[in-house]
Amino acid sequence: MDYLNFCKSYFSATSIPVNLLDNVNILYSSVRTVTNIPQYNDYYVPDDLPNFPCFSHYDPSIEYGIVRVQDTSIHIVIGPVFETEITPEILNAYLRENKIPFSERDKIQDFLCSIPRMNQLQLAKHLIFLHQAINNETCELSHFFPDYTPSADDMATNTRSNIGDEAKEYFNTYSNELRLYEIIKMGNEEELESYLNQIPLSILAKPMATSALRQAKNMFISTITNIVMIGAIPGGVSTEVAFELMGQYVQECEKLQSIHEIETLRYNMLVKFCQLSGKSHIPLGVSSDVFNSMNFIRSHTNEPITVTDVADNIERSTSYVTNCFRKELGISPGAYISRCKLEEAKSLLMYTNMSLTEISNYLCYSSQSYFQNAFKKKFQLTPLQYRKKMQRIN
């Protein structure tokens, strides 16, 4: 098969970006082709990939899917795809992931905004199609999502029958529902998986329709409404993002004609909100203003931000932000900005081949010499000494 032209045709037909890789070498990149900018950090494909397609992401807001061409070193990576509109935070996360300079921000934003919105269930279906087309093998949704629910036939049969009071109490007690909302609120993915293994989600709990399919859709809408209002938003997910996601999930649910796919979508929804809450979870001893400021700084290390920018982001005064940082973290906001930039520099020195000039420009230092002096003062090594040291260790 001509994989290069296949990827180009797929991108042309779907507007979903594609990377074609041979080991670590990029043979084709939709992003690079359309925007005509250098790729500063080629997409990383893990060594231990399974033979069937899989998801991949660094940031939970930015999803990729990988299909391995069997018996070759070639991988097709589709993405990035996004479930919500492109916010400044998502844009900055993408720029950081790919080590793209801030000067290219507008080009990238225009391209990312042109990508169709897509949730994990839709992404899985694309991967299943690509795997079938490329490797001539079928792949089920169960490869992507654990099966925590009965089969569709069992569910349809049980919906028409009487469910014992004991089973209803087990699956749907008030305390179990509250526990689920608290898990989402805390952003604990491991506990969510444990919960779903112990107490499977049941569409049979509260009969709200005569049709099994309508029942499943009604239960999905009921669940996501409670998850958003009681779990995700109190867990730190922004109201705007939470309601946008809820609307998109409900629209996708209404399109589905399979109970099993609705349950799969519900599992995907729970994991997504749990991930977003975990990303937004405020540690003990840190106020929401300081936590939000810390997140803003960490997500803007590739921009020339100041304390004024941090204060404007949370709509507070610079003196208020400075006092809060000193009281809660023991350092000034300026010192925290410097620390985050230097920690990012360490990562770039370890995991990329970017030159000192590229790193200095990317992190918006006024000059390379200033960057080198700041790095040595902080870590007692020059940037090149640090890179050589880490290369010997690895």
C-alpha positions in Angstrom: 0.0 0.0 0.0 1.1 3.6 -0.7 0.8 4.8 2.9 1.9 8.3 2.1 -1.0 8.9 -0.4 -3.4 7.0 1.9 -2.6 9.5 4.7 -3.0 12.5 2.4 -6.3 11.2 1.2 -7.6 10.5 4.7 -6.7 14.0 5.8 -8.3 15.5 2.7 -11.5 13.5 3.3 -11.9 14.0 7.0 -9.8 17.2 7.9 -8.4 15.1 10.8 -4.6 15.6 11.0 -2.3 12.6 10.2 1.3 11.8 11.0 3.0 9.0 9.1 6.1 7.8 10.9 8.8 5.3 10.2 10.3 4.7 13.7 11.0 8.3 14.8 11.2 9.8 11.3 8.2 11.7 10.2 7.4 10.9 6.5 4.3 13.1 6.4 2.6 15.6 8.8 -0.7 17.3 8.0 0.2 20.1 10.5 3.6 20.7 9.0 2.2 20.6 5.4 -0.7 23.0 6.0 1.1 25.5 8.4 4.5 25.3 6.8 6.3 25.5 10.1 9.1 23.3 11.5 8.1 20.5 13.8 10.2 21.1 16.9 9.3 17.9 18.7 8.4 15.0 16.5 5.5 12.9 17.8 6.7 10.2 20.1 5.5 6.6 19.6 6.0 4.4 22.6 8.0 1.2 22.2 5.5 -1.1 23.8 2.6 -0.4 21.5 0.0 -3.3 21.1 -0.7 -4.7 17.7 -4.2 -3.3 17.7 -4.9 0.5 17.6 -4.7 2.6 20.8 -5.2 6.1 22.2 -2.4 8.3 23.2 -2.2 11.7 24.9 0.0 13.9 27.0 -2.7 16.4 28.0 -6.3 15.0 28.5 -7.7 17.8 26.3 -5.6 16.7 23.3 -6.2 13.2 22.0 -4.3 11.1 19.4 -4.8 7.6 18.0 -2.1 5.3 16.8 -2.4 2.5 14.2 0.6 0.3 13.7 1.2 -1.2 10.3 1.9 -4.8 11.2 5.3 -6.3 10.4 6.7 -2.9 9.7 8.2 0.0 11.6 5.5 2.3 10.2 2.9 4.0 12.4 0.0 6.2 11.5 -0.9 8.7 14.1 -4.2 10.6 13.8 -4.7 13.8 15.7 -4.7 16.0 17.5 -8.4 16.0 18.0 -10.4 17.8 20.6 -13.8 17.4 22.3 -14.3 21.1 22.9 -13.5 24.4 21.2 -9.9 25.5 21.2 -9.3 27.5 24.4 -6.1 29.5 25.0 -5.1 26.8 27.5 -5.5 24.0 25.0 -3.6 26.0 22.4 -0.7 26.7 24.7 -0.7 23.0 25.8 -0.4 22.0 22.1 2.4 24.5 21.5 4.3 23.2 24.5 3.8 19.6 23.5 5.3 20.2 20.0 7.8 22.8 21.1 6.4 25.3 18.6 7.5 28.9 19.1 5.0 31.5 20.4 5.5 33.4 17.1 3.7 30.6 15.3 0.7 30.8 17.6 -1.8 32.4 15.1 -1.0 29.9 12.4 -1.5 26.9 14.7 -4.7 28.3 16.2 -6.2 28.7 12.7 -5.3 25.1 11.9 -6.5 23.6 15.1 -9.8 25.4 14.9 -10.5 23.8 11.5 -10.3 20.2 13.0 -13.7 18.6 13.6 -14.6 18.1 17.3 -14.3 14.5 18.2 -14.7 12.4 21.4 -12.9 9.2 22.2 -15.8 6.9 21.0 -15.7 8.7 17.6 -11.9 8.5 17.6 -12.0 4.8 18.3 -14.3 4.2 15.3 -11.8 6.0 13.0 -9.0 3.8 14.4 -11.1 0.7 13.8 -11.7 1.7 10.2 -8.0 2.5 9.6 -6.9 -0.8 11.2 -9.3 -2.6 8.9 -8.1 -0.7 5.8 -4.4 -1.0 6.6 -4.0 -4.4 8.3 -7.2 -6.2 7.0 -8.1 -7.1 10.6 -11.3 -6.3 12.6 -11.0 -4.5 15.9 -13.8 -4.1 18.5 -14.6 -1.2 20.7 -13.8 -3.4 23.7 -10.1 -3.0 22.7 -10.4 0.6 23.7 -13.0 0.6 26.6 -13.4 -1.9 29.4 -16.7 -3.7 29.3 -18.3 -2.8 32.6 -21.8 -3.6 31.5 -24.0 -6.5 30.5 -24.5 -7.3 26.8 -27.0 -5.3 24.8 -29.3 -8.4 24.5 -29.2 -8.9 28.3 -30.0 -5.2 28.9 -32.9 -5.2 26.5 -34.3 -8.4 28.1 -33.9 -7.1 31.6 -35.5 -3.7 30.8 -38.7 -5.5 30.0 -38.6 -7.6 33.1 -38.9 -6.8 36.8 -35.6 -6.2 38.6 -35.4 -7.4 42.2 -35.4 -4.7 44.9 -32.1 -6.1 46.2 -30.4 -5.6 42.8 -31.8 -2.1 42.4 -30.5 -1.2 45.8 -27.0 -2.6 45.0 -26.6 -0.8 41.7 -28.3 2.5 42.5 -28.3 3.5 46.2 -28.0 7.1 46.9 -24.6 6.6 48.7 -23.1 4.8 45.7 -24.2 7.7 43.4 -22.6 10.2 45.8 -19.4 8.2 45.9 -19.2 8.4 42.1 -19.7 12.2 42.1 -17.0 12.5 44.7 -14.6 10.4 42.7 -15.1 12.6 39.7 -14.8 15.7 41.8 -11.4 14.5 43.2 -10.2 13.5 39.8 -9.0 10.0 41.0 -8.9 7.8 37.8 -7.7 4.7 39.7 -10.6 4.9 42.2 -13.0 5.4 39.3 -11.8 2.2 37.7 -12.1 0.4 41.0 -15.6 1.8 41.5 -16.8 0.7 38.0 -15.4 -2.8 38.6 -17.3 -3.1 41.9 -20.5 -1.2 41.0 -21.1 -1.4 37.2 -23.2 1.3 35.7 -26.7 0.1 35.0 -29.2 1.6 32.5 -31.9 -0.5 34.3 -31.9 1.5 37.5 -34.6 4.1 36.9 -37.1 3.1 34.3 -37.9 6.3 32.3 -38.9 4.8 28.9 -40.6 1.8 27.4 -37.9 1.4 24.8 -34.6 -0.1 25.9 -32.7 2.3 23.6 -34.6 5.4 24.9 -34.0 4.1 28.4 -30.3 4.0 27.8 -30.3 7.6 26.4 -32.3 8.9 29.2 -30.0 7.4 31.8 -27.0 8.8 29.9 -28.5 12.3 30.1 -29.4 11.9 33.8 -25.9 10.7 34.6 -24.0 13.4 32.7 -26.1 16.2 34.2 -25.3 15.0 37.7 -21.7 14.4 36.9 -21.3 18.0 35.6 -23.2 19.7 38.4 -22.1 17.6 41.4 -18.7 16.3 40.3 -16.9 18.1 37.6 -17.6 21.8 38.2 -17.1 21.5 42.0 -13.9 19.6 41.1 -12.5 22.6 39.3 -13.5 22.1 35.7 -14.6 25.4 34.2 -18.3 25.9 33.8 -17.8 26.8 30.1 -15.8 23.6 29.3 -18.1 21.4 31.4 -21.3 22.5 29.7 -19.8 22.5 26.3 -18.7 18.9 26.8 -22.1 18.0 28.2 -23.8 19.3 25.2 -21.5 17.5 22.8 -21.9 14.2 24.7 -25.7 14.4 24.7 -25.8 15.2 21.0 -23.5 12.2 20.3 -25.6 10.0 22.5 -28.8 10.9 20.6 -27.1 9.8 17.4 -26.2 6.3 18.6 -28.5 3.3 17.9 -26.7 0.7 20.1 -27.1 0.4 23.8 -23.6 -1.0 24.1 -22.2 2.1 22.3 -24.2 4.4 24.7 -22.7 2.6 27.7 -19.2 2.9 26.0 -19.8 6.6 25.5 -20.8 6.9 29.2 -17.6 5.2 30.3 -15.7 7.6 28.1 -17.6 10.6 29.5 -16.8 9.6 33.1 -13.1 9.1 32.5 -12.9 12.4 30.6 -14.5 14.4 33.4 -12.4 12.6 35.9 -9.2 13.5 34.0 -10.2 17.1 33.7 -11.1 17.3 37.4 -7.8 15.7 38.3 -6.0 18.3 36.2 -7.8 21.1 38.0 -7.8 19.7 41.5 -6.6 22.2 44.1 -4.0 20.8 46.6 -4.5 21.3 50.3 -3.1 24.6 51.7 -3.3 26.4 48.3 -6.1 28.9 47.6 -8.0 28.7 44.3 -6.4 32.0 43.2 -2.9 30.8 43.7 -3.7 27.4 42.1 -5.2 29.0 39.1 -2.2 31.4 38.8 0.2 28.5 39.0 -1.6 26.6 36.3 -1.6 29.8 34.1 2.1 30.2 34.6 2.9 26.5 33.9 0.8 26.6 30.7 2.5 29.9 29.4 6.2 29.1 29.9 6.6 29.7 26.2 5.3 33.3 26.4 6.8 36.5 27.8 4.4 36.6 30.8 4.7 39.0 33.7 3.1 39.2 37.2 0.6 41.7 35.7 -0.5 39.0 33.2 -0.9 36.5 36.0 -3.0 39.0 38.0 -5.1 39.9 35.0 -5.9 36.3 34.4 -7.6 35.9 37.8 -8.8 39.5 37.8 -6.8 40.5 40.9 -4.2 43.2 41.6 -0.5 42.4 41.3 0.0 43.2 45.0 -2.7 40.7 45.9 -1.1 38.0 43.8 2.4 38.7 45.1 1.2 38.6 48.8 -0.7 35.3 48.2 2.3 33.7 46.5 4.7 34.7 49.3 2.3 33.6 52.0 1.3 30.2 50.5 4.4 29.2 48.4 7.2 31.3 50.1 8.3 32.8 46.8 7.3 35.7 44.5 5.2 35.1 41.3 8.3 36.3 39.3 10.4 33.6 41.0 7.8 31.0 40.2 7.7 32.1 36.6 11.4 31.7 36.4 11.4 28.3 38.1 8.8 27.0 35.6 10.7 28.2 32.6 13.9 26.6 33.9 12.2 23.3 34.6 10.8 23.4 31.1 14.3 24.1 29.8 15.6 20.9 31.6 12.9 18.9 29.9 13.9 20.3 26.5 17.5 19.6 27.1 16.8 16.0 28.0 14.2 15.0 25.5 14.8 17.2 22.4 17.6 18.1 20.1 16.8 21.8 20.3 19.8 24.1 20.4 20.4 26.6 23.2 19.3 29.4 20.9 16.1 27.6 20.1 15.4 26.8 23.7 16.2 30.4 24.8 13.9 31.8 22.1 11.1 29.3 22.8 11.1 30.2 26.5 11.2 33.9 25.6 14.4 34.8 27.4 15.8 38.2 26.4 19.1 36.5 25.2 20.8 33.2 25.2 23.5 34.4 27.6 20.8 35.4 30.1 19.2 32.0 29.8 22.5 30.2 30.4 23.3 32.4 33.4 19.9 31.8 35.0 20.1 28.1 34.3 23.6 27.8 35.9 22.6 29.8 38.9 19.6 27.6 39.5 21.2 24.1 38.9 24.9 24.7 39.2 25.5 23.4 35.7 25.4 25.1 32.3 22.7 23.9 30.0 25.2 21.9 27.9 26.7 20.3 31.0 23.2 19.3 32.1 22.4 17.8 28.7 25.6 15.8 28.6 25.1 14.6 32.1 21.6 13.3 31.4 22.8 11.7 28.2 25.4 9.7 30.2 22.7 8.7 32.7 20.3 7.5 30.1 
